[in-house]
């Protein structure tokens, strides 16, 4: 677990989200991770023009079943000239105990683009803000 992780999203796993083996389908989880990371990337860089470039290896650590609550946390780990890297952690949340168990971790890279989809620099004050954290 990294420090300063921000809660990005909460989901209740529905029957429609389950794959053939009775667990949360990995593609559904990946879509949720992408959406959560995109919200952080766009807010952090203060622009709607951020595109997913790459996801790192998705490590599925524990199964998730229908009815489970899932929380997705994220943290900006680096800011480059045009890109931002976010560490993501999905955790199964137990309503009775409040315990969270990590079920998946990954990194996501987003790039800032202009209206035509070309990479463009992240504002200098955003980079300086990140360095100050």
Secondary structure, 3 states (H helix, E strand, C coil): CCCCCEEEEEEECCHHHECCCCCECHHHHHHHHHHHHHHHHHHHHCCCCEEEEEECCCEECCCCCCCCEEEEEEEEEEECCCEEEEEEEEEEECCCCCCEEEEEEEEEEEEEECCCCCECCCCHHHHHHHHHC
